[in-house]
Amino acid sequence: MIEVKKIAFKYGSSSDLIFEDYSFEVRPGEILAILGPNGQGKTTLIKCLLDLLPLSGGRVHFNGHKSYVPQSALTPFDYEVREMVVMGCNRGRGLFARIKKEDYLDADVALEKVGMSKFASCAGRNLT
């Protein structure tokens, strides 16, 4: 569950708010899409939700894990989409943690939920 209550953001000491008074809730099983024109604060909002940028006001509460997949990322290897999702499962387990069969099953479920199953064996860098 994600609860966002009256959040606001501005860069540094600027008096110009990028956004203010945003409130919403996302319950388990729900999917949220953030849409809008370029330069309107979508990425800034996501970074605020993940504590990568400090809020100027309000609060965000996550019940569970949070992660971020940037729009473009260079990887040293040509990982398949499924492998990249599985790597996200290992967060917090340590650098040399073994990937379990259940991790692949969880990745398949996650890919199915977001309509990406058909891309599971595609190279991640080819999804532009």
C-alpha positions, -999 to +999 in steps of 0.1 A: +000+000+000+012+035-008-003+065+009+006+100-003-007+129+017-005+166+006+031+163-008+049+192-023+083+197-039+106+225-050+142+225-060+166+240-035+158+275-022+135+282-052+101+296-043+085+279-074+068+246-065+070+218-090+039+203-075+019+208-043-010+192-024-008+158-042-026+131-023-035+096-034-036+060-023-026+028-041-039-004-026-024-039-031-032-053-065-038-018-080-016-004-107-009+034-109+000+052-141+015+087-140+009+104-173+016+139-186+036+160-211+074+161-209+088+184-183+058+184-160+073+166-130+065+129-135+101+118-128+105+143-100+073+129-084+086+093-086+120+104-071+102+121-043+081+090-036+113+069-034+131+094-011+156+102-039+146+138-036+134+155-004+098+166-001+090+202+006+059+192+024+035+163+031+043+127+037+046+093+019+040+060+035+050+026+018+039-007+032+064-030+016+093-027-007+100+001-032+122+001-062+130+022-093+137+013-129+149+044-148+137+050-183+172+044-197+199+024-180+231+011-194+239-025-183+273-041-186+257-073-199+228-081-222+203-093-196+170-107-205+139-089-190+131-118-168+167-118-154+165-081-146+132-086-127+147-115-108+177-093-098+152-069-082+141-098-060+176-101-046+175-066-032+185-068+005+198-103+003+234-095-002+257-093-032+263-130-036+228-143-027+217-173-048+187-169-070+159-194-062+134-211-084+107-191-066+123-159-077+118-168-113+082-177-106+077-144-088+092-126-118+068-144-141+038-133-120+051-097-119+056-096-157+022-111-163+006-084-140+020-056-160+014-072-194+051-078-202+052-117-203+058-117-240+091-097-234+104-120-207+132-135-229+140-103-248+172-084-242+164-056-218+184-031-238+161-038-269+130-025-251+132+011-262 
